[in-house]
């Protein structure tokens, strides 16, 4: 989460505690942050959360596989494989390293 996003969430929390509506909060954020203000749907989402007595401004842990494919070790493996045979496909390289093709394409 960026510092700006954290700041805006903190501001939303404060304004909810002052009893401001979602529309009022969005207008204030636009006055302060202009084009960098949170989108309306995100503001309403956080207004709802803080209205339900949530205190934390950080995102909750999400389930699912963590993004661990792009490690220094895997990058080195991909580079070594490609160094040995430049004609391998992205799919073949991904299968050898056991990571997804998109990650191979970024290395």
Residue pairs with C-beta under 8 A, 6 or more apart in sequence:
1 58
1 59
4 33
4 36
5 38
6 57
6 58
8 29
8 33
8 37
8 38
9 46
9 57
10 57
11 25
11 28
11 29
11 32
12 25
12 29
12 38
12 43
12 46
12 47
12 50
13 46
13 50
13 55
13 57
15 24
15 25
15 28
16 25
16 47
16 50
16 51
17 50
20 28
21 47
22 43
22 44
22 47
25 43
25 47
26 37
26 38
26 40
26 43
26 44
29 37
29 38
29 43
30 37
38 46
69 99
69 100
69 103
70 99
70 103
70 106
70 107
74 97
74 99
74 103
74 107
75 107
77 96
77 97
78 93
78 97
78 104
78 107
79 107
81 88
81 93
81 96
81 97
82 88
82 93
90 101
90 104
90 105
91 101
93 104
94 100
94 101
94 103
94 104
97 104
